[in-house]
Amino acid sequence: MSEPTPEKPEADDHSLLAEEVRTWNTPLIGAYQLWQFTLGYCQSRADGDAPVGLLHFIAGPILASPQLSETVSLRRKSLQSYALGFEDKKQMDLLLGLQDRIRRRRPQTMAAIDAAICAGLLIWDAESGKLYPRPAPTASRGRNLRSTLKREGDKARILGAWFAAHDLPTIAAYLKVVL
């Protein structure tokens, strides 16, 4: 008898993994996304307050996953709508997997935060634990962002705005994560 051959992963699984590696393989891309997330958060708050650093450890894994970030758009009105979208599509397992993604991606998120601080995009206030955005650096001629990276930044801003509307326990409850 021959041994059963293992099932090959779908081509889509490989392309999603390749997309995630491309997006988050460089901490500078993650730095840009987390900076955009922070800008979106601050701009959506009436008081202009900044997010605590812990929120970046939730946002980073969402933004790094094509499956989790594909529905981050202006078509959804809130974080609650985003989370309910997974139930509607019967993809709750994707959302439930976020807890493990947060744990596994801690080093990459920290590297992205470090890169953002070193690049002058974010300032970490050690007393409050908040990350503050710095103004956008001006792009020199021929150094504008690629459209794909710009779209990722737009998603990050939207996610930041959604997070700004809630406190940390509510965000954790909507996304089914334990902090």
N, CA and C of each residue as an Amber inpcrd file, in Angstrom:
protein
   537
   0.8410000  -1.1760000   0.0000000   0.0000000   0.0000000   0.0000000
   0.8840000   1.2360000   0.0000000   0.4570000   2.1760000  -0.7630000
   1.2140000   3.4260000  -0.7890000   0.6570000   4.3750000   0.2580000
   1.5550000   5.2140000   0.7330000   1.1240000   6.1980000   1.7290000
   0.3010000   7.2740000   1.0600000  -0.6920000   7.7790000   1.7680000
  -1.4880000   8.8610000   1.1730000  -0.6150000  10.0920000   0.9720000
  -0.8490000  10.7410000  -0.1130000  -0.0940000  11.9690000  -0.3780000
  -0.7390000  13.1160000   0.3680000   0.0980000  13.9320000   0.9750000
  -0.4820000  15.0690000   1.7050000  -1.1420000  16.0370000   0.7370000
  -2.2110000  16.6270000   1.2250000  -2.9030000  17.5960000   0.3770000
  -2.0330000  18.8190000   0.1880000  -2.0370000  19.3150000  -1.0120000
  -1.2770000  20.5230000  -1.3060000  -2.1250000  21.7290000  -0.9530000
  -1.5050000  22.7530000  -0.3960000  -2.2710000  23.9540000  -0.0890000
  -2.7650000  24.6110000  -1.3720000  -3.8720000  25.2590000  -1.2450000
  -4.4290000  25.9820000  -2.3830000  -3.4550000  27.0500000  -2.8510000
  -3.5080000  27.3710000  -4.1270000  -2.6580000  28.4360000  -4.6680000
  -2.9600000  29.7580000  -3.9710000  -4.2280000  29.9590000  -3.5840000
  -4.6030000  31.1900000  -2.8950000  -3.8980000  31.3070000  -1.5500000
  -3.7190000  30.1560000  -0.8600000  -3.0210000  30.1780000   0.4190000
  -1.5870000  30.6700000   0.2420000  -0.9290000  30.2120000  -0.8270000
   0.4440000  30.6440000  -1.0910000   0.4920000  32.1260000  -1.4310000
  -0.4560000  32.5980000  -2.2290000  -0.4220000  34.0080000  -2.6070000
  -0.7340000  34.9080000  -1.4090000  -1.6250000  34.4700000  -0.5120000
  -1.9100000  35.2590000   0.6900000  -0.6890000  35.3060000   1.5970000
  -0.0220000  34.1730000   1.7400000   1.1780000  34.1410000   2.5650000
   2.2700000  35.0130000   1.9440000   2.4310000  34.9310000   0.6430000
   3.4330000  35.7660000  -0.0370000   3.1150000  37.2380000   0.1350000
   1.8340000  37.5890000   0.0580000   1.4280000  38.9870000   0.2370000
   1.7300000  39.4550000   1.6570000   1.4570000  38.6070000   2.6400000
   1.7370000  38.9760000   4.0220000   3.2420000  39.1410000   4.2460000
   4.0340000  38.2300000   3.7020000   5.4860000  38.3270000   3.8470000
   5.9870000  39.6020000   3.1810000   5.4800000  39.9080000   2.0040000
   5.8950000  41.1160000   1.2920000   5.5380000  42.3570000   2.0960000
   4.3430000  42.3670000   2.6440000   3.8800000  43.5430000   3.3670000
   4.6330000  43.7500000   4.6700000   4.8790000  42.6900000   5.4200000
   5.4420000  42.8560000   6.7530000   6.8730000  42.3740000   6.8880000
   7.5120000  41.9950000   5.7970000   8.8880000  41.5440000   5.8870000
   9.8210000  42.6910000   6.2400000   9.4550000  43.8860000   5.8820000
  10.2570000  45.0600000   6.1630000   9.5910000  45.8630000   7.2720000
  10.2790000  46.0800000   8.3790000   9.6670000  46.8620000   9.4620000
   9.2480000  48.2660000   9.0270000   9.8890000  48.8170000   7.9920000
   9.5090000  50.1630000   7.5540000   8.0980000  50.1980000   6.9790000
   7.6740000  49.1330000   6.3340000   6.2930000  49.0880000   5.8230000
   5.3340000  49.0380000   7.0060000   5.6490000  48.2040000   7.9870000
   4.8340000  48.1540000   9.1970000   4.8520000  49.4860000   9.9300000
   6.0010000  50.1560000   9.9310000   6.1100000  51.4660000  10.5730000
   5.1670000  52.4520000   9.9130000   5.1440000  52.4450000   8.5900000
   4.2470000  53.3400000   7.8570000   2.7860000  53.0360000   8.1990000
   2.4280000  51.7550000   8.2110000   1.0500000  51.3890000   8.5250000
   0.6720000  51.7950000   9.9440000   1.5470000  51.5690000  10.9070000
   1.2320000  51.9370000  12.2850000   1.1920000  53.4470000  12.4720000
   2.0130000  54.1740000  11.7320000   1.9530000  55.6360000  11.7570000
   0.6000000  56.1070000  11.2140000   0.1670000  55.5290000  10.0880000
  -1.1330000  55.8820000   9.5160000  -2.2660000  55.5110000  10.4730000
  -2.1530000  54.3670000  11.1310000  -3.1310000  53.9480000  12.1320000
  -3.2260000  54.9960000  13.2450000  -2.0680000  55.4490000  13.7150000
  -2.0230000  56.4380000  14.7950000  -2.6050000  57.7730000  14.3410000
  -2.2890000  58.1840000  13.1210000  -2.8750000  59.4230000  12.5830000
  -4.3990000  59.3170000  12.5150000  -4.8950000  58.2000000  11.9970000
  -6.3410000  57.9990000  11.9040000  -7.0090000  58.0300000  13.2690000
  -6.3540000  57.4330000  14.2490000  -6.8770000  57.4220000  15.6100000
  -6.9650000  58.8450000  16.1580000  -5.8630000  59.5650000  16.0840000
  -5.8110000  60.9220000  16.6520000  -6.7680000  61.8790000  15.9400000
  -6.8650000  61.7740000  14.6230000  -7.7240000  62.6740000  13.8570000
  -9.2040000  62.4000000  14.1120000  -9.5280000  61.1980000  14.5620000
 -10.9270000  60.8520000  14.8040000 -11.3850000  61.1650000  16.2150000
 -10.4590000  61.4700000  17.0780000 -10.7980000  61.8020000  18.4600000
 -11.0510000  63.2900000  18.5800000 -12.1220000  63.6630000  19.2260000
 -12.4360000  65.0790000  19.4160000 -11.3460000  65.7710000  20.2220000
 -10.7510000  65.0380000  21.1670000  -9.6950000  65.6210000  21.9920000
  -8.3040000  65.4390000  21.3850000  -8.2140000  64.7370000  20.2480000
  -6.9330000  64.5350000  19.5690000  -5.9820000  63.6090000  20.3090000
  -6.4960000  62.8950000  21.3080000  -5.6450000  62.0310000  22.1130000
  -5.0530000  60.9030000  21.2710000  -3.9230000  60.3900000  21.7100000
  -3.2020000  59.3340000  21.0000000  -3.5640000  57.9630000  21.5790000
  -3.3790000  56.9170000  20.7890000  -3.6710000  55.5630000  21.2740000
  -2.5530000  55.0330000  22.1710000  -2.9280000  54.1760000  23.0990000
  -1.9140000  53.4800000  23.8840000  -1.2000000  52.5030000  22.9570000
   0.0470000  52.2450000  23.2620000   0.8520000  51.3770000  22.4080000
   0.2590000  49.9980000  22.2200000  -0.4610000  49.5070000  23.2220000
  -1.0610000  48.1780000  23.1500000  -1.9860000  48.0210000  21.9440000
  -2.6710000  49.0850000  21.5580000  -3.5740000  49.0090000  20.4060000
  -2.8240000  48.7100000  19.1120000  -1.5700000  49.1160000  19.0390000
  -0.7700000  48.8450000  17.8450000  -0.4840000  47.3520000  17.7000000
  -0.4370000  46.6530000  18.8290000  -0.1970000  45.2110000  18.8020000
  -1.4380000  44.4450000  18.3510000  -2.5920000  45.0880000  18.3780000
  -3.8200000  44.5060000  17.8180000  -3.9300000  44.9060000  16.3500000
  -3.6860000  46.1750000  16.0650000  -3.8320000  46.6830000  14.6980000
  -2.8170000  46.0670000  13.7400000  -1.5800000  45.9020000  14.1920000
  -0.5240000  45.3800000  13.3180000  -0.8760000  44.0420000  12.6850000
  -1.2760000  43.0430000  13.4600000  -1.6340000  41.7610000  12.8590000
  -2.8570000  41.8270000  11.9360000  -3.7810000  42.7160000  12.2160000
  -4.9270000  42.8790000  11.3090000  -4.4380000  43.4360000   9.9810000
  -3.6310000  44.4710000  10.0440000  -3.1570000  45.1210000   8.8270000
  -2.2070000  44.2430000   8.0230000  -1.5020000  43.3280000   8.6970000
  -0.5440000  42.4570000   8.0180000  -1.2080000  41.2900000   7.3120000
  -2.4380000  41.0130000   7.6340000  -3.1400000  39.8690000   7.0520000
  -4.0710000  40.3190000   5.9410000  -3.8270000  39.8600000   4.7160000
  -4.7420000  40.2200000   3.6290000  -6.1870000  39.7950000   3.9110000
  -6.3620000  38.6530000   4.5750000  -7.7100000  38.1780000   4.8750000
  -8.4090000  39.0530000   5.9070000  -7.6790000  39.5180000   6.8960000
  -8.2850000  40.3530000   7.9340000  -8.4190000  41.8110000   7.5050000
  -7.5210000  42.2640000   6.6570000  -7.5490000  43.6830000   6.2770000
  -8.3840000  43.9740000   5.0420000  -8.7710000  42.9360000   4.2990000
  -9.4940000  43.2020000   3.0520000 -10.8200000  43.9250000   3.2690000
 -11.4580000  43.7310000   4.4020000 -12.7460000  44.3880000   4.6470000
 -12.6190000  45.6800000   5.4470000 -11.4010000  46.1110000   5.7030000
 -11.2060000  47.4130000   6.3430000 -11.3610000  48.4580000   5.2390000
 -12.5170000  49.0990000   5.2330000 -12.7910000  50.1050000   4.2060000
 -13.8940000  51.0330000   4.6920000 -14.0930000  52.0860000   3.9400000
 -15.1480000  53.0420000   4.2930000 -16.5450000  52.4780000   4.0570000
 -16.6370000  51.3200000   3.4230000 -17.9570000  50.6870000   3.2520000
 -18.5140000  50.2120000   4.5880000 -17.6360000  49.9860000   5.5360000
 -18.0610000  49.6290000   6.8880000 -18.0050000  50.8870000   7.7390000
 -18.9580000  51.0220000   8.6370000 -19.0360000  52.2690000   9.4050000
 -18.3240000  52.2200000  10.7420000 -17.9830000  50.9990000  11.2180000
 -17.4150000  50.9320000  12.5620000 -16.6780000  49.6200000  12.7750000
 -15.9910000  49.5410000  13.8910000 -15.2960000  48.3240000  14.2820000
 -16.2940000  47.1950000  14.5320000 -17.4240000  47.5330000  15.1060000
 -18.4500000  46.5230000  15.3470000 -18.9460000  45.9490000  14.0300000
 -19.1770000  46.7900000  13.0430000 -19.6100000  46.3290000  11.7250000
 -18.5490000  45.4290000  11.0950000 -17.2800000  45.7980000  11.2610000
 -16.1710000  44.9950000  10.7500000 -16.2080000  43.5930000  11.3720000
 -16.3130000  43.5210000  12.6970000 -16.3160000  42.2330000  13.3880000
 -17.5440000  41.4010000  13.0140000 -18.6930000  42.0470000  12.9060000
 -19.9120000  41.3260000  12.5200000 -19.8280000  40.7950000  11.0950000
 -19.0540000  41.4420000  10.2570000 -18.8750000  40.9870000   8.8790000
 -18.2940000  39.5790000   8.8090000 -17.4870000  39.2050000   9.7730000
 -16.9290000  37.8590000   9.7830000 -17.9980000  36.8300000  10.1150000
 -18.9320000  37.2060000  10.9850000 -20.0480000  36.3140000  11.2970000
 -20.9630000  36.1730000  10.0860000 -21.2390000  37.2900000   9.4140000
 -22.1210000  37.2640000   8.2540000 -21.5660000  36.3820000   7.1440000
 -20.2610000  36.3900000   6.9610000 -19.6290000  35.5910000   5.9070000
 -19.2880000  34.1860000   6.3820000 -19.6610000  33.8790000   7.6000000
 -19.3420000  32.5910000   8.2090000 -17.8330000  32.3370000   8.1930000
 -17.0850000  33.3770000   8.5240000 -15.6230000  33.2960000   8.6080000
 -15.1510000  33.6590000  10.0110000 -15.9360000  33.2950000  10.9890000
 -15.6060000  33.6520000  12.3660000 -14.2580000  33.0880000  12.7890000
 -13.8440000  31.9550000  12.1950000 -12.5590000  31.3700000  12.5510000
 -11.4040000  32.3240000  12.2400000 -11.5510000  33.1530000  11.2000000
 -10.5140000  34.1470000  10.9040000 -10.3730000  35.1410000  12.0440000
 -11.5010000  35.6220000  12.5270000 -11.4620000  36.5820000  13.6290000
 -10.9710000  35.9220000  14.9150000 -11.3920000  34.6970000  15.1540000
 -10.9510000  34.0020000  16.3600000  -9.4550000  33.6960000  16.3160000
  -8.8840000  33.5990000  15.1300000  -7.4530000  33.3720000  14.9870000
  -6.6150000  34.6110000  15.2630000  -7.2630000  35.7560000  15.4150000
  -6.5330000  36.9990000  15.6720000  -5.7360000  36.9250000  16.9710000
  -6.2740000  36.2850000  17.9870000  -5.5730000  36.1730000  19.2720000
  -4.1980000  35.5460000  19.0760000  -4.1340000  34.4540000  18.3400000
  -2.8570000  33.7890000  18.0980000  -1.9480000  34.6450000  17.2170000
  -2.5170000  35.3240000  16.2340000  -1.7230000  36.2080000  15.3680000
  -1.0840000  37.3310000  16.1800000  -1.8200000  37.8780000  17.1280000
  -1.2790000  38.9450000  17.9760000  -0.0670000  38.4180000  18.7490000
  -0.2080000  37.2440000  19.3140000   0.8850000  36.6510000  20.0870000
   2.1040000  36.3760000  19.1940000   1.8870000  35.7660000  18.0280000
   2.9940000  35.4150000  17.1400000   3.6680000  36.6290000  16.5110000
   2.9390000  37.6950000  16.3220000   3.4660000  38.8530000  15.6020000
   4.0290000  39.9420000  16.5210000   4.0970000  39.6830000  17.8060000
   4.6570000  40.6810000  18.7300000   6.0290000  41.1950000  18.3060000
   6.9680000  40.3090000  17.9600000   8.2930000  40.8280000  17.5630000
   8.2480000  41.7150000  16.3200000   7.4370000  41.3320000  15.3310000
   7.3270000  42.1520000  14.1170000   6.6700000  43.4920000  14.4110000
   5.6600000  43.4900000  15.2660000   5.0000000  44.7490000  15.6210000
   5.9680000  45.6500000  16.3830000   6.7210000  45.0710000  17.3020000
   7.6900000  45.8760000  18.0410000   8.7610000  46.4340000  17.1140000
   9.2040000  45.6220000  16.1500000  10.2020000  46.0930000  15.1820000
   9.6380000  47.2410000  14.3470000   8.3580000  47.1490000  13.9890000
   7.7170000  48.2180000  13.2170000   7.5910000  49.4920000  14.0550000
   7.2500000  49.3520000  15.3250000   7.1670000  50.5130000  16.2130000
   8.5550000  51.1500000  16.3550000   9.5610000  50.3220000  16.5730000
  10.9370000  50.8360000  16.6730000  11.3370000  51.5820000  15.4040000
  11.0180000  50.9950000  14.2500000  11.3620000  51.6350000  12.9750000
  10.6360000  52.9680000  12.8240000   9.3690000  53.0180000  13.2470000
   8.5940000  54.2600000  13.1490000   9.1840000  55.3400000  14.0590000
   9.6250000  54.9440000  15.2280000  10.2390000  55.9050000  16.1450000
  11.5730000  56.3920000  15.5710000  12.3830000  55.4610000  15.0720000
  13.6850000  55.8310000  14.4960000  13.5310000  56.7000000  13.2480000
  12.4820000  56.4560000  12.4780000  12.2400000  57.2430000  11.2610000
  11.5920000  58.5890000  11.5730000  11.2470000  58.8220000  12.8270000
  10.6340000  60.0880000  13.2050000   9.1500000  60.1650000  12.9030000
   8.5010000  59.0080000  12.7410000   7.0660000  58.9990000  12.4610000
   6.2300000  58.9710000  13.7390000   6.7410000  58.3030000  14.7650000
   6.0180000  58.1640000  16.0270000   6.9020000  58.5660000  17.1850000
   6.2610000  59.0160000  18.2510000   6.9350000  59.3210000  19.5180000
   6.2210000  58.5090000  20.5940000   6.9780000  57.7420000  21.3670000
   6.4000000  56.9310000  22.4300000   6.5860000  57.6650000  23.7480000
   5.4700000  58.0170000  24.3850000   5.5100000  58.6570000  25.6940000
   5.5740000  57.5470000  26.7420000   6.7250000  57.4000000  27.3850000
   6.9420000  56.3150000  28.3350000   6.0340000  56.4210000  29.5570000
   5.6490000  57.6220000  29.9460000   4.7970000  57.7850000  31.1250000
   3.3700000  57.3170000  30.8790000   2.8050000  57.6710000  29.7350000
   1.4150000  57.3130000  29.4520000   1.2920000  56.0150000  28.6530000
   2.3760000  55.5920000  28.0160000   2.3230000  54.4000000  27.1620000
   1.6700000  54.6670000  25.8250000   1.5090000  55.9450000  25.4730000
   0.8450000  56.3090000  24.2270000   1.8620000  56.5830000  23.1260000
   1.4330000  56.3060000  21.9050000   2.2450000  56.6070000  20.7290000
   1.6240000  57.7970000  20.0120000   2.4160000  58.8410000  19.8360000
   1.9530000  60.0570000  19.1810000   2.5230000  60.1340000  17.7720000
   1.7010000  60.5500000  16.8140000   2.2210000  60.6860000  15.4530000
   2.9570000  62.0040000  15.2730000   3.9480000  61.9820000  14.4450000
   4.6400000  63.2140000  14.0590000   4.0630000  63.6390000  12.7230000
   4.2200000  64.9010000  12.3570000   3.7080000  65.3540000  11.0610000
   4.3560000  64.5740000   9.9100000   3.6300000  64.5110000   8.8270000
   4.1090000  63.7750000   7.6540000   5.3660000  64.4150000   7.0880000
   6.3900000  63.6050000   6.8600000   7.5590000  64.1590000   6.1850000
   7.2070000  64.4620000   4.7320000   7.8070000  65.4760000   4.1840000
   7.5130000  65.8000000   2.7870000   8.3010000  64.8700000   1.8840000
   7.6140000  64.3530000   0.8860000   8.2500000  63.4400000  -0.0690000
   8.9770000  64.2580000  -1.1220000  10.1940000  63.8730000  -1.3700000
  10.9390000  64.5610000  -2.4210000  10.4620000  64.0560000  -3.7800000
  10.7500000  64.7910000  -4.7880000  10.3050000  64.4390000  -6.1290000
  10.7900000  63.0350000  -6.4870000   9.8860000  62.2400000  -7.0200000
  10.2190000  60.8770000  -7.4030000  10.2030000  59.8940000  -6.2400000
   9.8130000  60.3310000  -5.0590000   9.8010000  59.4590000  -3.8880000
   8.3940000  59.3110000  -3.3130000   7.3840000  59.4700000  -4.1310000
   6.0170000  59.2960000  -3.6640000   5.7360000  57.8180000  -3.4290000
   4.7580000  57.5430000  -2.5950000   4.4110000  56.1710000  -2.2580000
   3.7760000  55.4510000  -3.4440000   4.0430000  54.1590000  -3.5190000
   3.3690000  53.3330000  -4.5250000   1.8880000  53.2500000  -4.1540000
   1.0520000  53.0680000  -5.1540000  -0.3940000  53.0540000  -4.9050000
  -0.7980000  51.9160000  -3.9680000  -0.1250000  50.7720000  -4.0410000
  -0.4860000  49.6700000  -3.1440000  -0.1670000  50.0200000  -1.6990000
   0.9530000  50.6740000  -1.4750000   1.3050000  51.0760000  -0.1180000
   0.3740000  52.1800000   0.3780000  -0.0130000  53.0580000  -0.5040000
  -0.9580000  54.1190000  -0.1490000  -2.2900000  53.5120000   0.2940000
  -2.7570000  52.4910000  -0.4270000  -4.0130000  51.8090000  -0.0510000
  -3.8860000  51.1670000   1.3320000  -2.7250000  50.5690000   1.6120000
  -2.5040000  49.9740000   2.9300000  -2.5480000  51.0560000   4.0120000
  -1.9830000  52.2130000   3.7170000  -2.0340000  53.3240000   4.6600000
  -3.4500000  53.8180000   4.8900000  -4.2440000  53.8570000   3.8220000
  -5.6500000  54.2610000   3.9550000  -6.4110000  53.2970000   4.8620000
  -6.1620000  51.9960000   4.6950000  -6.8090000  51.0030000   5.5550000
  -6.3950000  51.2080000   7.0080000  -5.1250000  51.4750000   7.2130000
  -4.6300000  51.6880000   8.5730000  -5.2940000  52.9020000   9.2120000
  -5.4800000  53.9580000   8.4430000  -6.1530000  55.1610000   8.9600000
  -7.5980000  54.8690000   9.3470000  -8.2770000  54.1170000   8.5030000
  -9.6670000  53.7390000   8.7880000  -9.7310000  52.9160000  10.0650000
  -8.8320000  51.9290000  10.1900000  -8.8060000  51.1000000  11.3910000
  -8.5240000  51.9530000  12.6320000  -7.6240000  52.9160000  12.5030000
  -7.3490000  53.8310000  13.6100000  -8.5830000  54.6180000  14.0170000
  -9.3410000  55.0810000  13.0390000 -10.5760000  55.8210000  13.3250000
 -11.5900000  54.9240000  14.0300000 -11.6950000  53.6850000  13.5920000
 -12.6140000  52.7600000  14.2480000 -12.1980000  52.5260000  15.6940000
 -10.9040000  52.3200000  15.9340000 -10.4190000  52.0840000  17.2880000
 -10.6500000  53.3140000  18.1690000 -10.5450000  54.5040000  17.6060000
 -10.6840000  55.7440000  18.3730000 -12.0730000  55.9020000  18.9860000
 -13.0460000  55.2320000  18.4340000 -14.4190000  55.3670000  18.9130000
 -14.7040000  54.5180000  20.1560000 -13.7260000  53.7000000  20.5800000
 -13.9650000  52.7520000  21.6680000 -12.8090000  52.7440000  22.6600000
 -13.1170000  52.2280000  23.8510000 -12.0420000  52.0150000  24.8210000
 -11.4520000  50.6190000  24.5880000 -10.3490000  50.3460000  25.2450000
  -9.6260000  49.0930000  25.0320000 -10.4710000  47.8420000  25.3130000
 -11.2300000  47.7820000  26.4320000 -12.0450000  46.5790000  26.6730000
 -13.0980000  46.3420000  25.5760000 -13.6690000  47.4050000  25.0390000
 -14.6730000  47.2550000  23.9800000 -14.0290000  46.7430000  22.7020000
 -12.8610000  47.2730000  22.3540000 -12.1340000  46.8050000  21.1710000
 -11.8250000  45.3190000  21.3150000 -11.3240000  44.9340000  22.4770000
 -11.0020000  43.5280000  22.7220000 -12.2450000  42.6490000  22.6170000
 -13.3730000  43.1170000  23.1210000 -14.6130000  42.3360000  23.0580000
 -15.0900000  42.1760000  21.6080000 -15.0810000  43.2510000  20.8370000
 -15.5030000  43.1550000  19.4370000 -14.6360000  42.1980000  18.6490000
 -13.3320000  42.2410000  18.8980000 -12.3930000  41.4290000  18.1250000
 -12.1250000  40.0670000  18.7450000 -12.7590000  39.8030000  19.8730000
 -12.6560000  38.5070000  20.5430000 -11.2160000  38.1710000  20.9460000
 -10.5240000  39.1740000  21.4860000  -9.1680000  38.9410000  21.9640000
  -9.0920000  39.2170000  23.4580000  -8.1530000  38.5710000  24.1090000
  -7.9240000  38.7560000  25.5320000  -6.5590000  39.4010000  25.6720000
  -6.5230000  40.5250000  26.3730000  -5.2480000  41.2410000  26.5380000
  -4.7140000  41.1070000  27.9420000
